[in-house]
Amino acid sequence: MKSSELRDLSVQELRERIETETVRYQRMKLQHKVTPLDKPSSLNDQRKLVARLRTILNEKSVENASVNE
């Protein structure tokens, strides 16, 4: 999913997405420790996706805080 598509999500949707993607990342890490993944770079991709989601959520919360002032 592109960043522009992620920015269109609501705050609640972002929180839910962060939770599901974080769980997916943790499962991938555990699976990789037990049996190596076919594509280990997918761990990096997943971690970066979670970071991107958190960044967008933070941007939205800062934006909402500045509008409320």
Predicted model as a PDB file, atoms N, CA, C, CB and O in Angstrom, pLDDT in the B-factor column:
MODEL        1                                                                  
ATOM      1  N   MET A   1       0.843  -1.174   0.000  1.00 73.00           N  
ATOM      2  CA  MET A   1       0.000   0.000   0.000  1.00 73.00           C  
ATOM      3  C   MET A   1       0.892   1.243   0.000  1.00 73.00           C  
ATOM      4  CB  MET A   1      -0.961  -0.005   1.221  1.00 73.00           C  
ATOM      5  O   MET A   1       1.870   1.305   0.745  1.00 73.00           O  
ATOM      6  N   LYS A   2       0.565   2.207  -0.813  1.00 85.00           N  
ATOM      7  CA  LYS A   2       1.366   3.414  -0.921  1.00 85.00           C  
ATOM      8  C   LYS A   2       1.089   4.349   0.246  1.00 85.00           C  
ATOM      9  CB  LYS A   2       1.090   4.121  -2.245  1.00 85.00           C  
ATOM     10  O   LYS A   2       0.046   4.265   0.894  1.00 85.00           O  
ATOM     11  N   SER A   3       2.031   5.234   0.502  1.00 85.00           N  
ATOM     12  CA  SER A   3       1.877   6.202   1.586  1.00 85.00           C  
ATOM     13  C   SER A   3       0.666   7.094   1.375  1.00 85.00           C  
ATOM     14  CB  SER A   3       3.125   7.053   1.713  1.00 85.00           C  
ATOM     15  O   SER A   3      -0.031   7.433   2.331  1.00 85.00           O  
ATOM     16  N   SER A   4       0.415   7.470   0.146  1.00 87.00           N  
ATOM     17  CA  SER A   4      -0.741   8.331  -0.135  1.00 87.00           C  
ATOM     18  C   SER A   4      -2.046   7.617   0.214  1.00 87.00           C  
ATOM     19  CB  SER A   4      -0.750   8.757  -1.619  1.00 87.00           C  
ATOM     20  O   SER A   4      -2.985   8.249   0.696  1.00 87.00           O  
ATOM     21  N   GLU A   5      -2.111   6.322  -0.024  1.00 90.00           N  
ATOM     22  CA  GLU A   5      -3.298   5.548   0.336  1.00 90.00           C  
ATOM     23  C   GLU A   5      -3.416   5.424   1.852  1.00 90.00           C  
ATOM     24  CB  GLU A   5      -3.251   4.152  -0.312  1.00 90.00           C  
ATOM     25  O   GLU A   5      -4.519   5.455   2.397  1.00 90.00           O  
ATOM     26  N   LEU A   6      -2.284   5.284   2.528  1.00 89.00           N  
ATOM     27  CA  LEU A   6      -2.302   5.179   3.981  1.00 89.00           C  
ATOM     28  C   LEU A   6      -2.744   6.486   4.626  1.00 89.00           C  
ATOM     29  CB  LEU A   6      -0.927   4.781   4.497  1.00 89.00           C  
ATOM     30  O   LEU A   6      -3.425   6.476   5.652  1.00 89.00           O  
ATOM     31  N   ARG A   7      -2.359   7.604   4.029  1.00 89.00           N  
ATOM     32  CA  ARG A   7      -2.734   8.910   4.572  1.00 89.00           C  
ATOM     33  C   ARG A   7      -4.235   9.156   4.482  1.00 89.00           C  
ATOM     34  CB  ARG A   7      -1.989  10.014   3.840  1.00 89.00           C  
ATOM     35  O   ARG A   7      -4.769   9.979   5.225  1.00 89.00           O  
ATOM     36  N   ASP A   8      -4.918   8.460   3.590  1.00 91.00           N  
ATOM     37  CA  ASP A   8      -6.362   8.614   3.441  1.00 91.00           C  
ATOM     38  C   ASP A   8      -7.148   7.863   4.515  1.00 91.00           C  
ATOM     39  CB  ASP A   8      -6.788   8.134   2.073  1.00 91.00           C  
ATOM     40  O   ASP A   8      -8.348   8.087   4.674  1.00 91.00           O  
ATOM     41  N   LEU A   9      -6.486   6.983   5.246  1.00 91.00           N  
ATOM     42  CA  LEU A   9      -7.159   6.218   6.294  1.00 91.00           C  
ATOM     43  C   LEU A   9      -7.464   7.105   7.496  1.00 91.00           C  
ATOM     44  CB  LEU A   9      -6.300   5.019   6.724  1.00 91.00           C  
ATOM     45  O   LEU A   9      -6.765   8.086   7.751  1.00 91.00           O  
ATOM     46  N   SER A  10      -8.507   6.752   8.227  1.00 92.00           N  
ATOM     47  CA  SER A  10      -8.838   7.498   9.438  1.00 92.00           C  
ATOM     48  C   SER A  10      -7.882   7.085  10.561  1.00 92.00           C  
ATOM     49  CB  SER A  10     -10.322   7.255   9.856  1.00 92.00           C  
ATOM     50  O   SER A  10      -7.142   6.109  10.432  1.00 92.00           O  
ATOM     51  N   VAL A  11      -7.908   7.831  11.649  1.00 92.00           N  
ATOM     52  CA  VAL A  11      -7.023   7.542  12.786  1.00 92.00           C  
ATOM     53  C   VAL A  11      -7.327   6.156  13.348  1.00 92.00           C  
ATOM     54  CB  VAL A  11      -7.180   8.618  13.894  1.00 92.00           C  
ATOM     55  O   VAL A  11      -6.413   5.394  13.663  1.00 92.00           O  
ATOM     56  N   GLN A  12      -8.609   5.834  13.471  1.00 94.00           N  
ATOM     57  CA  GLN A  12      -8.996   4.527  14.006  1.00 94.00           C  
ATOM     58  C   GLN A  12      -8.522   3.404  13.085  1.00 94.00           C  
ATOM     59  CB  GLN A  12     -10.525   4.453  14.194  1.00 94.00           C  
ATOM     60  O   GLN A  12      -8.021   2.382  13.554  1.00 94.00           O  
ATOM     61  N   GLU A  13      -8.679   3.594  11.784  1.00 95.00           N  
ATOM     62  CA  GLU A  13      -8.215   2.583  10.834  1.00 95.00           C  
ATOM     63  C   GLU A  13      -6.703   2.417  10.903  1.00 95.00           C  
ATOM     64  CB  GLU A  13      -8.636   2.954   9.411  1.00 95.00           C  
ATOM     65  O   GLU A  13      -6.191   1.302  10.802  1.00 95.00           O  
ATOM     66  N   LEU A  14      -5.989   3.525  11.075  1.00 95.00           N  
ATOM     67  CA  LEU A  14      -4.532   3.443  11.207  1.00 95.00           C  
ATOM     68  C   LEU A  14      -4.140   2.651  12.443  1.00 95.00           C  
ATOM     69  CB  LEU A  14      -3.918   4.844  11.268  1.00 95.00           C  
ATOM     70  O   LEU A  14      -3.242   1.811  12.385  1.00 95.00           O  
ATOM     71  N   ARG A  15      -4.804   2.911  13.553  1.00 96.00           N  
ATOM     72  CA  ARG A  15      -4.490   2.171  14.791  1.00 96.00           C  
ATOM     73  C   ARG A  15      -4.719   0.681  14.619  1.00 96.00           C  
ATOM     74  CB  ARG A  15      -5.336   2.689  15.958  1.00 96.00           C  
ATOM     75  O   ARG A  15      -3.903  -0.135  15.049  1.00 96.00           O  
ATOM     76  N   GLU A  16      -5.838   0.327  13.984  1.00 96.00           N  
ATOM     77  CA  GLU A  16      -6.127  -1.093  13.749  1.00 96.00           C  
ATOM     78  C   GLU A  16      -5.086  -1.709  12.822  1.00 96.00           C  
ATOM     79  CB  GLU A  16      -7.536  -1.266  13.151  1.00 96.00           C  
ATOM     80  O   GLU A  16      -4.638  -2.835  13.038  1.00 96.00           O  
ATOM     81  N   ARG A  17      -4.714  -0.980  11.814  1.00 96.00           N  
ATOM     82  CA  ARG A  17      -3.725  -1.479  10.851  1.00 96.00           C  
ATOM     83  C   ARG A  17      -2.363  -1.653  11.509  1.00 96.00           C  
ATOM     84  CB  ARG A  17      -3.611  -0.523   9.652  1.00 96.00           C  
ATOM     85  O   ARG A  17      -1.658  -2.625  11.235  1.00 96.00           O  
ATOM     86  N   ILE A  18      -1.986  -0.705  12.384  1.00 97.00           N  
ATOM     87  CA  ILE A  18      -0.714  -0.820  13.104  1.00 97.00           C  
ATOM     88  C   ILE A  18      -0.715  -2.079  13.955  1.00 97.00           C  
ATOM     89  CB  ILE A  18      -0.463   0.428  13.986  1.00 97.00           C  
ATOM     90  O   ILE A  18       0.272  -2.815  13.994  1.00 97.00           O  
ATOM     91  N   GLU A  19      -1.822  -2.320  14.630  1.00 97.00           N  
ATOM     92  CA  GLU A  19      -1.909  -3.504  15.491  1.00 97.00           C  
ATOM     93  C   GLU A  19      -1.776  -4.789  14.676  1.00 97.00           C  
ATOM     94  CB  GLU A  19      -3.236  -3.508  16.263  1.00 97.00           C  
ATOM     95  O   GLU A  19      -1.021  -5.682  15.060  1.00 97.00           O  
ATOM     96  N   THR A  20      -2.489  -4.897  13.569  1.00 97.00           N  
ATOM     97  CA  THR A  20      -2.428  -6.127  12.775  1.00 97.00           C  
ATOM     98  C   THR A  20      -1.056  -6.310  12.125  1.00 97.00           C  
ATOM     99  CB  THR A  20      -3.518  -6.115  11.699  1.00 97.00           C  
ATOM    100  O   THR A  20      -0.538  -7.426  12.073  1.00 97.00           O  
ATOM    101  N   GLU A  21      -0.471  -5.224  11.630  1.00 97.00           N  
ATOM    102  CA  GLU A  21       0.837  -5.331  10.980  1.00 97.00           C  
ATOM    103  C   GLU A  21       1.945  -5.630  11.985  1.00 97.00           C  
ATOM    104  CB  GLU A  21       1.158  -4.045  10.225  1.00 97.00           C  
ATOM    105  O   GLU A  21       2.913  -6.314  11.657  1.00 97.00           O  
ATOM    106  N   THR A  22       1.806  -5.121  13.204  1.00 98.00           N  
ATOM    107  CA  THR A  22       2.795  -5.417  14.249  1.00 98.00           C  
ATOM    108  C   THR A  22       2.740  -6.889  14.623  1.00 98.00           C  
ATOM    109  CB  THR A  22       2.554  -4.541  15.497  1.00 98.00           C  
ATOM    110  O   THR A  22       3.775  -7.533  14.794  1.00 98.00           O  
ATOM    111  N   VAL A  23       1.529  -7.418  14.749  1.00 98.00           N  
ATOM    112  CA  VAL A  23       1.377  -8.845  15.064  1.00 98.00           C  
ATOM    113  C   VAL A  23       1.953  -9.692  13.929  1.00 98.00           C  
ATOM    114  CB  VAL A  23      -0.121  -9.203  15.302  1.00 98.00           C  
ATOM    115  O   VAL A  23       2.625 -10.695  14.172  1.00 98.00           O  
ATOM    116  N   ARG A  24       1.688  -9.285  12.700  1.00 97.00           N  
ATOM    117  CA  ARG A  24       2.229 -10.014  11.546  1.00 97.00           C  
ATOM    118  C   ARG A  24       3.761  -9.997  11.569  1.00 97.00           C  
ATOM    119  CB  ARG A  24       1.706  -9.398  10.222  1.00 97.00           C  
ATOM    120  O   ARG A  24       4.404 -11.013  11.303  1.00 97.00           O  
ATOM    121  N   TYR A  25       4.340  -8.832  11.890  1.00 97.00           N  
ATOM    122  CA  TYR A  25       5.800  -8.708  11.955  1.00 97.00           C  
ATOM    123  C   TYR A  25       6.381  -9.615  13.037  1.00 97.00           C  
ATOM    124  CB  TYR A  25       6.203  -7.249  12.220  1.00 97.00           C  
ATOM    125  O   TYR A  25       7.391 -10.282  12.811  1.00 97.00           O  
ATOM    126  N   GLN A  26       5.753  -9.643  14.197  1.00 97.00           N  
ATOM    127  CA  GLN A  26       6.240 -10.487  15.293  1.00 97.00           C  
ATOM    128  C   GLN A  26       6.172 -11.958  14.916  1.00 97.00           C  
ATOM    129  CB  GLN A  26       5.429 -10.234  16.569  1.00 97.00           C  
ATOM    130  O   GLN A  26       7.081 -12.724  15.238  1.00 97.00           O  
ATOM    131  N   ARG A  27       5.107 -12.357  14.241  1.00 96.00           N  
ATOM    132  CA  ARG A  27       4.989 -13.749  13.802  1.00 96.00           C  
ATOM    133  C   ARG A  27       6.067 -14.094  12.781  1.00 96.00           C  
ATOM    134  CB  ARG A  27       3.598 -14.007  13.207  1.00 96.00           C  
ATOM    135  O   ARG A  27       6.650 -15.178  12.813  1.00 96.00           O  
ATOM    136  N   MET A  28       6.320 -13.156  11.877  1.00 96.00           N  
ATOM    137  CA  MET A  28       7.351 -13.389  10.866  1.00 96.00           C  
ATOM    138  C   MET A  28       8.723 -13.547  11.519  1.00 96.00           C  
ATOM    139  CB  MET A  28       7.377 -12.236   9.848  1.00 96.00           C  
ATOM    140  O   MET A  28       9.513 -14.400  11.113  1.00 96.00           O  
ATOM    141  N   LYS A  29       9.005 -12.724  12.531  1.00 96.00           N  
ATOM    142  CA  LYS A  29      10.295 -12.823  13.223  1.00 96.00           C  
ATOM    143  C   LYS A  29      10.441 -14.178  13.901  1.00 96.00           C  
ATOM    144  CB  LYS A  29      10.442 -11.695  14.259  1.00 96.00           C  
ATOM    145  O   LYS A  29      11.492 -14.812  13.819  1.00 96.00           O  
ATOM    146  N   LEU A  30       9.394 -14.611  14.564  1.00 96.00           N  
ATOM    147  CA  LEU A  30       9.434 -15.906  15.239  1.00 96.00           C  
ATOM    148  C   LEU A  30       9.599 -17.032  14.220  1.00 96.00           C  
ATOM    149  CB  LEU A  30       8.155 -16.122  16.077  1.00 96.00           C  
ATOM    150  O   LEU A  30      10.406 -17.942  14.412  1.00 96.00           O  
ATOM    151  N   GLN A  31       8.846 -16.965  13.162  1.00 95.00           N  
ATOM    152  CA  GLN A  31       8.937 -17.978  12.115  1.00 95.00           C  
ATOM    153  C   GLN A  31      10.341 -18.011  11.511  1.00 95.00           C  
ATOM    154  CB  GLN A  31       7.893 -17.710  11.019  1.00 95.00           C  
ATOM    155  O   GLN A  31      10.862 -19.082  11.200  1.00 95.00           O  
ATOM    156  N   HIS A  32      10.940 -16.854  11.350  1.00 95.00           N  
ATOM    157  CA  HIS A  32      12.278 -16.777  10.767  1.00 95.00           C  
ATOM    158  C   HIS A  32      13.327 -17.395  11.696  1.00 95.00           C  
ATOM    159  CB  HIS A  32      12.639 -15.318  10.463  1.00 95.00           C  
ATOM    160  O   HIS A  32      14.312 -17.969  11.232  1.00 95.00           O  
ATOM    161  N   LYS A  33      13.114 -17.276  12.991  1.00 94.00           N  
ATOM    162  CA  LYS A  33      14.053 -17.875  13.940  1.00 94.00           C  
ATOM    163  C   LYS A  33      13.958 -19.398  13.922  1.00 94.00           C  
ATOM    164  CB  LYS A  33      13.789 -17.350  15.354  1.00 94.00           C  
ATOM    165  O   LYS A  33      14.962 -20.093  14.081  1.00 94.00           O  
ATOM    166  N   VAL A  34      12.748 -19.907  13.729  1.00 95.00           N  
ATOM    167  CA  VAL A  34      12.555 -21.354  13.722  1.00 95.00           C  
ATOM    168  C   VAL A  34      13.021 -21.947  12.394  1.00 95.00           C  
ATOM    169  CB  VAL A  34      11.076 -21.704  13.976  1.00 95.00           C  
ATOM    170  O   VAL A  34      13.858 -22.849  12.363  1.00 95.00           O  
ATOM    171  N   THR A  35      12.478 -21.436  11.318  1.00 94.00           N  
ATOM    172  CA  THR A  35      12.887 -21.871   9.990  1.00 94.00           C  
ATOM    173  C   THR A  35      13.082 -20.621   9.134  1.00 94.00           C  
ATOM    174  CB  THR A  35      11.829 -22.845   9.352  1.00 94.00           C  
ATOM    175  O   THR A  35      12.180 -19.787   9.058  1.00 94.00           O  
ATOM    176  N   PRO A  36      14.217 -20.477   8.501  1.00 92.00           N  
ATOM    177  CA  PRO A  36      14.486 -19.266   7.727  1.00 92.00           C  
ATOM    178  C   PRO A  36      13.415 -18.995   6.666  1.00 92.00           C  
ATOM    179  CB  PRO A  36      15.844 -19.375   7.062  1.00 92.00           C  
ATOM    180  O   PRO A  36      12.923 -19.911   6.008  1.00 92.00           O  
ATOM    181  N   LEU A  37      13.075 -17.735   6.523  1.00 91.00           N  
ATOM    182  CA  LEU A  37      12.108 -17.333   5.509  1.00 91.00           C  
ATOM    183  C   LEU A  37      12.736 -17.429   4.125  1.00 91.00           C  
ATOM    184  CB  LEU A  37      11.600 -15.901   5.774  1.00 91.00           C  
ATOM    185  O   LEU A  37      13.953 -17.320   3.971  1.00 91.00           O  
ATOM    186  N   ASP A  38      11.896 -17.633   3.128  1.00 93.00           N  
ATOM    187  CA  ASP A  38      12.390 -17.658   1.750  1.00 93.00           C  
ATOM    188  C   ASP A  38      12.957 -16.298   1.366  1.00 93.00           C  
ATOM    189  CB  ASP A  38      11.265 -18.063   0.774  1.00 93.00           C  
ATOM    190  O   ASP A  38      13.932 -16.201   0.621  1.00 93.00           O  
ATOM    191  N   LYS A  39      12.336 -15.261   1.885  1.00 94.00           N  
ATOM    192  CA  LYS A  39      12.725 -13.904   1.530  1.00 94.00           C  
ATOM    193  C   LYS A  39      12.931 -13.098   2.824  1.00 94.00           C  
ATOM    194  CB  LYS A  39      11.643 -13.232   0.609  1.00 94.00           C  
ATOM    195  O   LYS A  39      12.007 -12.418   3.269  1.00 94.00           O  
ATOM    196  N   PRO A  40      14.104 -13.161   3.425  1.00 93.00           N  
ATOM    197  CA  PRO A  40      14.350 -12.482   4.697  1.00 93.00           C  
ATOM    198  C   PRO A  40      14.181 -10.969   4.629  1.00 93.00           C  
ATOM    199  CB  PRO A  40      15.730 -12.799   5.174  1.00 93.00           C  
ATOM    200  O   PRO A  40      13.956 -10.326   5.654  1.00 93.00           O  
ATOM    201  N   SER A  41      14.285 -10.400   3.449  1.00 95.00           N  
ATOM    202  CA  SER A  41      14.101  -8.951   3.322  1.00 95.00           C  
ATOM    203  C   SER A  41      12.659  -8.541   3.609  1.00 95.00           C  
ATOM    204  CB  SER A  41      14.503  -8.487   1.923  1.00 95.00           C  
ATOM    205  O   SER A  41      12.381  -7.366   3.848  1.00 95.00           O  
ATOM    206  N   SER A  42      11.747  -9.506   3.586  1.00 95.00           N  
ATOM    207  CA  SER A  42      10.356  -9.185   3.909  1.00 95.00           C  
ATOM    208  C   SER A  42      10.212  -8.736   5.368  1.00 95.00           C  
ATOM    209  CB  SER A  42       9.456 -10.402   3.641  1.00 95.00           C  
ATOM    210  O   SER A  42       9.281  -8.004   5.704  1.00 95.00           O  
ATOM    211  N   LEU A  43      11.134  -9.176   6.234  1.00 96.00           N  
ATOM    212  CA  LEU A  43      11.136  -8.686   7.617  1.00 96.00           C  
ATOM    213  C   LEU A  43      11.398  -7.185   7.651  1.00 96.00           C  
ATOM    214  CB  LEU A  43      12.195  -9.430   8.458  1.00 96.00           C  
ATOM    215  O   LEU A  43      10.717  -6.447   8.362  1.00 96.00           O  
ATOM    216  N   ASN A  44      12.379  -6.741   6.886  1.00 96.00           N  
ATOM    217  CA  ASN A  44      12.674  -5.312   6.819  1.00 96.00           C  
ATOM    218  C   ASN A  44      11.502  -4.535   6.237  1.00 96.00           C  
ATOM    219  CB  ASN A  44      13.929  -5.067   5.988  1.00 96.00           C  
ATOM    220  O   ASN A  44      11.160  -3.460   6.729  1.00 96.00           O  
ATOM    221  N   ASP A  45      10.893  -5.070   5.203  1.00 96.00           N  
ATOM    222  CA  ASP A  45       9.751  -4.407   4.580  1.00 96.00           C  
ATOM    223  C   ASP A  45       8.601  -4.255   5.572  1.00 96.00           C  
ATOM    224  CB  ASP A  45       9.286  -5.189   3.347  1.00 96.00           C  
ATOM    225  O   ASP A  45       7.961  -3.206   5.644  1.00 96.00           O  
ATOM    226  N   GLN A  46       8.352  -5.308   6.326  1.00 97.00           N  
ATOM    227  CA  GLN A  46       7.252  -5.279   7.303  1.00 97.00           C  
ATOM    228  C   GLN A  46       7.550  -4.283   8.415  1.00 97.00           C  
ATOM    229  CB  GLN A  46       7.014  -6.684   7.900  1.00 97.00           C  
ATOM    230  O   GLN A  46       6.664  -3.541   8.838  1.00 97.00           O  
ATOM    231  N   ARG A  47       8.784  -4.263   8.888  1.00 97.00           N  
ATOM    232  CA  ARG A  47       9.172  -3.322   9.943  1.00 97.00           C  
ATOM    233  C   ARG A  47       9.023  -1.882   9.462  1.00 97.00           C  
ATOM    234  CB  ARG A  47      10.622  -3.583  10.396  1.00 97.00           C  
ATOM    235  O   ARG A  47       8.560  -1.013  10.202  1.00 97.00           O  
ATOM    236  N   LYS A  48       9.417  -1.644   8.231  1.00 96.00           N  
ATOM    237  CA  LYS A  48       9.305  -0.298   7.668  1.00 96.00           C  
ATOM    238  C   LYS A  48       7.844   0.102   7.473  1.00 96.00           C  
ATOM    239  CB  LYS A  48      10.053  -0.215   6.333  1.00 96.00           C  
ATOM    240  O   LYS A  48       7.498   1.273   7.635  1.00 96.00           O  
ATOM    241  N   LEU A  49       6.989  -0.851   7.129  1.00 96.00           N  
ATOM    242  CA  LEU A  49       5.566  -0.563   6.989  1.00 96.00           C  
ATOM    243  C   LEU A  49       4.973  -0.115   8.325  1.00 96.00           C  
ATOM    244  CB  LEU A  49       4.818  -1.798   6.460  1.00 96.00           C  
ATOM    245  O   LEU A  49       4.216   0.854   8.383  1.00 96.00           O  
ATOM    246  N   VAL A  50       5.325  -0.824   9.391  1.00 97.00           N  
ATOM    247  CA  VAL A  50       4.836  -0.456  10.721  1.00 97.00           C  
ATOM    248  C   VAL A  50       5.337   0.941  11.086  1.00 97.00           C  
ATOM    249  CB  VAL A  50       5.293  -1.495  11.785  1.00 97.00           C  
ATOM    250  O   VAL A  50       4.581   1.750  11.624  1.00 97.00           O  
ATOM    251  N   ALA A  51       6.586   1.222  10.802  1.00 96.00           N  
ATOM    252  CA  ALA A  51       7.142   2.552  11.093  1.00 96.00           C  
ATOM    253  C   ALA A  51       6.426   3.624  10.275  1.00 96.00           C  
ATOM    254  CB  ALA A  51       8.660   2.584  10.798  1.00 96.00           C  
ATOM    255  O   ALA A  51       6.136   4.704  10.789  1.00 96.00           O  
ATOM    256  N   ARG A  52       6.142   3.337   9.020  1.00 96.00           N  
ATOM    257  CA  ARG A  52       5.436   4.290   8.161  1.00 96.00           C  
ATOM    258  C   ARG A  52       4.043   4.577   8.714  1.00 96.00           C  
ATOM    259  CB  ARG A  52       5.338   3.753   6.719  1.00 96.00           C  
ATOM    260  O   ARG A  52       3.611   5.729   8.754  1.00 96.00           O  
ATOM    261  N   LEU A  53       3.345   3.531   9.139  1.00 96.00           N  
ATOM    262  CA  LEU A  53       2.012   3.696   9.715  1.00 96.00           C  
ATOM    263  C   LEU A  53       2.060   4.549  10.984  1.00 96.00           C  
ATOM    264  CB  LEU A  53       1.394   2.326  10.024  1.00 96.00           C  
ATOM    265  O   LEU A  53       1.227   5.434  11.179  1.00 96.00           O  
ATOM    266  N   ARG A  54       3.035   4.277  11.835  1.00 96.00           N  
ATOM    267  CA  ARG A  54       3.158   5.056  13.076  1.00 96.00           C  
ATOM    268  C   ARG A  54       3.488   6.515  12.783  1.00 96.00           C  
ATOM    269  CB  ARG A  54       4.237   4.451  13.984  1.00 96.00           C  
ATOM    270  O   ARG A  54       2.998   7.412  13.470  1.00 96.00           O  
ATOM    271  N   THR A  55       4.307   6.755  11.778  1.00 95.00           N  
ATOM    272  CA  THR A  55       4.653   8.123  11.404  1.00 95.00           C  
ATOM    273  C   THR A  55       3.418   8.877  10.916  1.00 95.00           C  
ATOM    274  CB  THR A  55       5.743   8.125  10.318  1.00 95.00           C  
ATOM    275  O   THR A  55       3.194  10.025  11.300  1.00 95.00           O  
ATOM    276  N   ILE A  56       2.633   8.238  10.083  1.00 95.00           N  
ATOM    277  CA  ILE A  56       1.424   8.881   9.560  1.00 95.00           C  
ATOM    278  C   ILE A  56       0.437   9.147  10.685  1.00 95.00           C  
ATOM    279  CB  ILE A  56       0.769   8.009   8.471  1.00 95.00           C  
ATOM    280  O   ILE A  56      -0.198  10.201  10.716  1.00 95.00           O  
ATOM    281  N   LEU A  57       0.300   8.202  11.610  1.00 95.00           N  
ATOM    282  CA  LEU A  57      -0.589   8.402  12.752  1.00 95.00           C  
ATOM    283  C   LEU A  57      -0.111   9.582  13.591  1.00 95.00           C  
ATOM    284  CB  LEU A  57      -0.665   7.126  13.614  1.00 95.00           C  
ATOM    285  O   LEU A  57      -0.918  10.399  14.035  1.00 95.00           O  
ATOM    286  N   ASN A  58       1.186   9.671  13.807  1.00 95.00           N  
ATOM    287  CA  ASN A  58       1.750  10.785  14.574  1.00 95.00           C  
ATOM    288  C   ASN A  58       1.509  12.113  13.856  1.00 95.00           C  
ATOM    289  CB  ASN A  58       3.260  10.571  14.805  1.00 95.00           C  
ATOM    290  O   ASN A  58       1.166  13.107  14.495  1.00 95.00           O  
ATOM    291  N   GLU A  59       1.684  12.136  12.550  1.00 93.00           N  
ATOM    292  CA  GLU A  59       1.442  13.352  11.779  1.00 93.00           C  
ATOM    293  C   GLU A  59      -0.008  13.800  11.918  1.00 93.00           C  
ATOM    294  CB  GLU A  59       1.790  13.128  10.303  1.00 93.00           C  
ATOM    295  O   GLU A  59      -0.290  14.987  12.078  1.00 93.00           O  
ATOM    296  N   LYS A  60      -0.926  12.832  11.854  1.00 91.00           N  
ATOM    297  CA  LYS A  60      -2.344  13.177  11.985  1.00 91.00           C  
ATOM    298  C   LYS A  60      -2.668  13.703  13.376  1.00 91.00           C  
ATOM    299  CB  LYS A  60      -3.213  11.966  11.677  1.00 91.00           C  
ATOM    300  O   LYS A  60      -3.462  14.633  13.515  1.00 91.00           O  
ATOM    301  N   SER A  61      -2.067  13.122  14.400  1.00 88.00           N  
ATOM    302  CA  SER A  61      -2.350  13.589  15.760  1.00 88.00           C  
ATOM    303  C   SER A  61      -1.774  14.988  15.980  1.00 88.00           C  
ATOM    304  CB  SER A  61      -1.774  12.605  16.802  1.00 88.00           C  
ATOM    305  O   SER A  61      -2.396  15.803  16.662  1.00 88.00           O  
ATOM    306  N   VAL A  62      -0.611  15.279  15.424  1.00 89.00           N  
ATOM    307  CA  VAL A  62      -0.031  16.626  15.528  1.00 89.00           C  
ATOM    308  C   VAL A  62      -0.897  17.625  14.763  1.00 89.00           C  
ATOM    309  CB  VAL A  62       1.427  16.645  14.983  1.00 89.00           C  
ATOM    310  O   VAL A  62      -1.128  18.745  15.220  1.00 89.00           O  
ATOM    311  N   GLU A  63      -1.367  17.205  13.604  1.00 85.00           N  
ATOM    312  CA  GLU A  63      -2.218  18.065  12.780  1.00 85.00           C  
ATOM    313  C   GLU A  63      -3.520  18.376  13.519  1.00 85.00           C  
ATOM    314  CB  GLU A  63      -2.518  17.394  11.415  1.00 85.00           C  
ATOM    315  O   GLU A  63      -3.968  19.522  13.519  1.00 85.00           O  
ATOM    316  N   ASN A  64      -4.127  17.375  14.145  1.00 81.00           N  
ATOM    317  CA  ASN A  64      -5.366  17.591  14.897  1.00 81.00           C  
ATOM    318  C   ASN A  64      -5.118  18.478  16.109  1.00 81.00           C  
ATOM    319  CB  ASN A  64      -5.966  16.252  15.340  1.00 81.00           C  
ATOM    320  O   ASN A  64      -5.975  19.291  16.456  1.00 81.00           O  
ATOM    321  N   ALA A  65      -3.982  18.342  16.753  1.00 81.00           N  
ATOM    322  CA  ALA A  65      -3.671  19.157  17.912  1.00 81.00           C  
ATOM    323  C   ALA A  65      -3.481  20.614  17.509  1.00 81.00           C  
ATOM    324  CB  ALA A  65      -2.422  18.629  18.615  1.00 81.00           C  
ATOM    325  O   ALA A  65      -3.908  21.515  18.231  1.00 81.00           O  
ATOM    326  N   SER A  66      -2.850  20.856  16.373  1.00 80.00           N  
ATOM    327  CA  SER A  66      -2.621  22.241  15.935  1.00 80.00           C  
ATOM    328  C   SER A  66      -3.928  22.889  15.480  1.00 80.00           C  
ATOM    329  CB  SER A  66      -1.582  22.284  14.791  1.00 80.00           C  
ATOM    330  O   SER A  66      -4.087  24.102  15.616  1.00 80.00           O  
ATOM    331  N   VAL A  67      -4.867  22.105  14.940  1.00 76.00           N  
ATOM    332  CA  VAL A  67      -6.157  22.640  14.516  1.00 76.00           C  
ATOM    333  C   VAL A  67      -6.993  23.013  15.732  1.00 76.00           C  
ATOM    334  CB  VAL A  67      -6.908  21.621  13.637  1.00 76.00           C  
ATOM    335  O   VAL A  67      -7.743  23.988  15.693  1.00 76.00           O  
ATOM    336  N   ASN A  68      -6.873  22.251  16.803  1.00 74.00           N  
ATOM    337  CA  ASN A  68      -7.661  22.498  18.013  1.00 74.00           C  
ATOM    338  C   ASN A  68      -7.167  23.705  18.804  1.00 74.00           C  
ATOM    339  CB  ASN A  68      -7.638  21.274  18.896  1.00 74.00           C  
ATOM    340  O   ASN A  68      -7.883  24.202  19.673  1.00 74.00           O  
ATOM    341  N   GLU A  69      -5.991  24.171  18.529  1.00 67.00           N  
ATOM    342  CA  GLU A  69      -5.450  25.311  19.279  1.00 67.00           C  
ATOM    343  C   GLU A  69      -6.001  26.602  18.799  1.00 67.00           C  
ATOM    344  CB  GLU A  69      -3.962  25.350  19.190  1.00 67.00           C  
ATOM    345  O   GLU A  69      -5.647  27.658  19.325  1.00 67.00           O  
TER     346      GLU A  69                                                      
ENDMDL                                                                          
END                                                                             
